[in-house]
Amino acid sequence: MTDSAPRSQARTPWRAVFGGSIGNLVEWYDWFVYASFATYFAGAFFPKGNDTAQLLNTAGIFAVGFFMRPVGGWLLGRFADRRGRKAALTLTVTLMSASALLIAIAPTYDQVGYFGAAVLLMARLLQGLSVGGEYAASATYLTEASQPGRRGFVSSFQYVSMTMGQLIGLGLQIVLQHTMSDDALHSYGWRIPFIVGAVGAAVVFWLRRNLLETEVYTEEDAHQDERGTMAELLRHRKEAALVIALTMGGTVAYYTYTTYLTKYLSNTAGLSKSDASLVSFCALFLFMLLQPLAGSLSDRIGRRPLLITFGFGSMLGTVPIMTALSHTDTFTGALLLSLAALVIVTGYTSINAVVKAELFPTHVRALGVALPYALANALFGGTAEYVALWFKKGGAESGYYWYVSACAAVSLIVYLIMRETRDAALSRDRADGPAAPGKQRTTAV
């Protein structure tokens, strides 16, 4: 740790990890709760009819939220570069709390017709704005608040917190499924997790107010007028394009085996909703534990080997895994196949945040991570569930498996030709490229 590091952080080396992650947990809890409870509230906002059609409507609104993420990436990424990582982290969790509360109190179709769906849409747009900035603010904060030799390990906690948020949502769903009747869940029980999310975000708002800013950001004296500008991002358009390309395959695979998995197991494989939720919970719990291990491994062998392993695994393994999942009718079989898929995805999730942050200099890092990543998620991650259901409705569900494989193949090409970022210095002049050793100064974690 540098001599100039604040003493309070010297005494609490995990404070940055906790502060950067706990809000991320609540953000993604709210984000994923929408997907995991969609089977219960889909009928509340749309006319009664075909179950798949109702899910398509709710999945469409889910996808629309992703298209707000580039706006959030631009506005909040710029905000994080100009006002600081701490300020951006506090703002994003405030927006998420408001959006969760909106969903919790939204009126149903029987009460006000399509106005309830309009409230749901507005809440999802607000969530998209928030998450579009949260990812970059969290990624840059965790990356900057760690030493070069531990950046992969520390940044992996971003997906630990994201997965933990989803686990809490799924865990709450399992509890409600075993304590409430199916009719009660469809009637009003689905509102409970959104109320929990709104309260949790309010708590995190208070916690994040006590965060310390990263040294890398506070020591950046040059380029004050260029912080977070689009003109400056265009100077790094090659890196921005790289973020989009390397995200493409990873985000489709991630959302396939997380948010869409529960629906797939119940809607295609034929498992009960409760069994499908339990499979997802167990697989995601083990997936969460793998993130720090893989992140630490990347600190030793580099980022590219993990990304390349994911690329090959997803390209070659998606079709057989998804096909096998569609025919499984046992809890154990579904769990093993789901876990196999998530082990492959770990090669991407554990390090994607740090790789993107390491590509950009400090004064445009948050915007450089936020906007390209949000664009890739809007195009590929946010539409994954909708595309999957579209293939299913068209009677060619296996076409989606090949779609996921093709996206992974495109990203694999990028992984094979991109430079290694493990040893990149975070504090560097924009004209220098990767800085010489000795320019980096971060809070030790």
Secondary structure, 3 states (H helix, E strand, C coil): CCCCCCHHHHHCCCHHHHHHHHHHHHHHHHHHHHHHCHHHHHHHHCCCCCHHHHHHHHHHHHHHHHHCHHHHHHHHHHHHHHHCHHHHHHHHHHHHHHHHHHHHHCCCHHHHCCHHHHHHHHHHHHHHHHHHHHHHHHHHHHHHCCCHHHHHHHHCHHHHHHHHHHHHHHHHHHHHHHHCCHHHHHHCHHHHHHHHHHHHHHHHHHHHCCCCCCHHHHCCCCCHHHCCCHHHHHCCHHHHHHHHHHHHHHHHHHHHHCCCHHHHHHHCCCCCHHHHHHHHHHHHHHHHHHHHHHHHHHHHHCCHHHHHHHHHHHHHHHHHHHHHHHHCCCHHHHHHHHHHHHHHHHHHHCCHHHHHHHCCCHHHHHHHHHHHHHHHHHHHHCCHHHHHHHHHHCCCCHHHHHHHHHHHHHHHHHHHHCCCCCCCCCCCCCCCCCCCCCCCCCCCC
